Amino acid sequence: MTAETHDICIVGAGPAGSIAAERLARAGARVLLLDSQRFPRYKCCAAGVLWHDVEDFPEIKPVIETYNHAMAFHSPSLKHEFSIRSDDHYLLGQTYRAQLDDHLARLAEKAGAEFRQGQLVTGVELLGDRRGAVLAVKDKASGNTYDVTSRLVIGADGVKSIVRKSHPDFAPWSKADLLIASELDVPMGEQRVLDIYGKDRTTHIFMYFDNLPGYAWIFTKKTSVSIGMGTMLEFEGKAYGGRALADKFKAFVVYLEQKGLLPARVADTSKTSYALIPSVSLKDSVTHGRNSLLAGDAAGAFVSALSGEGIYYSMLSGKYAARVASDALATGDFSPQALAEYPRLWRARLEKELNYQYFAKRYMLEVKRRCEKAVRWGQHDETIRNVMSVFFTGIWKIDRKFMTRLYGHYVRLKVKDLLGMLGERERKKDYA
Ligand SMILES: Cc1cc2nc3c(=O)[nH]c(=O)nc-3n(C[C@H](O)[C@H](O)[C@H](O)COP(=O)(O)OP(=O)(O)OC[C@H]3O[C@@H](n4cnc5c(N)ncnc54)[C@H](O)[C@@H]3O)c2cc1C
């Protein structure tokens, strides 16, 4: 049997794959978009989007259900807390992945891409001499298998990427490359959401909750909340995934119920889902190989190490992958040298931003006492509140000047703290 042939095959119709498919189809390419699942489908994700998602990808606007204008940060000891509020600019937008991903896949279809659902890609083989690649595909409904050939494959198939696994130019993840997170959507009426979280629909971030390096969250949607918890799969020789995370997540739910931040008995923890999030060192990340590009989670480079935010970076990588693929089609040059334009593009736009996120994770989120201090100081100090807001919501630009000012401010606050001059609240004995 001869394999069917397409210009470009994209494996995975998450935000990375669908944006790439849509951009390529608009540029006139014959694109095949394959996904193993039928849409709309659940994806383990809190589905909070930041302002840059909407600014740079306005097509997602129709599926943003609601916007949050306040965010509360809680310290590891749970003794300290501060809130940031923004009237003029929302802090987060909320959607559901079932809706968002279905919407983006439909836009790709509308632009002319062929979207095949329920098609599991089981392997990728290079044809040699840069002639292209063959994908082995299984139709999940019938069990039938077939091959698809294309000059270029875009692997946008998420953290468990088969393209990454079966292509000789990409290395497998190491445990240190992976974060792990739990997510549970808790439906409740719209009025109940407003009663508990207010008209700003305050979202909550609990730093280093119950000694878990990372953070737990409540993302407030219109008629439900997403609660979850993210950490490193392995940190300082200790495993944090699996049962450890599941137990802490249950403790988190109990705590929220006790504090009135979640109505009693509405969260069914047996429905919690867990997923890995790749977060590799940008320095070492390889995102192109022979006849292939990796986008989104499959690449590992496109996630904020601090917050686990990946939707925006996935869409951006999909956009750049499409641009490079389109140029390769136009020139007929699919050599690794031509495809090297892809890392050049994304590095120019993203490297600094993602490195600052990594810095914030390394020097704050991974260190319990610094998380405590950040929230304790933030109670008194507007600059610290703004900085936390910048790192978690990305509303202002982070650059070298910002970091230098932050360092100067940190030293000033440290001295004030040592001299007991932070403010009245600091002298209360329960803050000792
Ligand atoms: C608990 C949790 C919470 C998160 N919260 C947020 C958040 O609030 N905001 C944010 O920005 N990011 C968040 N993220 C990160 C975000 O979910 C990911 O970064 C993002 O989904 C990556 O998009 P993608 O397109 O690369 O891959 P995915 O969204 O994972 O899509 C991959 C697609 O590939 C398909 N696929 C996989 N294997 C195959 C195969 N062999 N054959 C065919 N198809 C295949 C899958 O069915 C899937 O549809 C969160 C992640 C987790 C785990």
The ligand as an ORCA input file, in Angstrom:
! r2SCAN-3c Opt
* xyz 0 1
  C      -2.446     20.647     36.023
  C      -1.938     21.595     34.962
  C      -2.376     22.911     34.981
  C      -1.957     23.794     33.988
  N      -2.453     25.061     34.009
  C      -2.088     25.940     33.056
  C      -2.668     27.233     33.019
  O      -3.517     27.584     33.833
  N      -2.260     28.094     32.051
  C      -1.317     27.739     31.119
  O      -0.963     28.579     30.286
  N      -0.780     26.499     31.116
  C      -1.143     25.575     32.036
  N      -0.631     24.311     32.020
  C       0.318     23.936     30.947
  C      -0.453     23.632     29.654
  O      -1.486     22.719     29.920
  C       0.475     23.038     28.594
  O       1.685     23.742     28.554
  C      -0.191     23.088     27.214
  O      -1.335     22.275     27.196
  C       0.747     22.591     26.114
  O       0.042     22.604     24.891
  P       0.476     21.652     23.679
  O      -0.323     22.066     22.518
  O       1.936     21.626     23.556
  O       0.086     20.173     24.152
  P      -1.269     19.533     24.668
  O      -2.211     20.560     25.078
  O      -0.847     18.499     25.649
  O      -1.863     18.819     23.381
  C      -1.239     17.689     22.833
  C      -2.256     16.968     21.948
  O      -1.561     15.889     21.304
  C      -2.394     14.752     21.262
  N      -1.525     13.575     21.187
  C      -0.642     13.154     22.122
  N      -0.026     12.023     21.687
  C      -0.515     11.760     20.465
  C      -0.271     10.714     19.517
  N       0.626      9.759     19.747
  N      -0.983     10.728     18.368
  C      -1.888     11.710     18.102
  N      -2.164     12.703     18.969
  C      -1.479     12.731     20.138
  C      -3.186     14.830     22.570
  O      -4.405     14.120     22.473
  C      -3.397     16.340     22.731
  O      -4.635     16.755     22.193
  C      -1.035     23.379     32.984
  C      -0.594     22.056     32.972
  C      -1.032     21.161     33.945
  C      -0.576     19.728     33.906
*
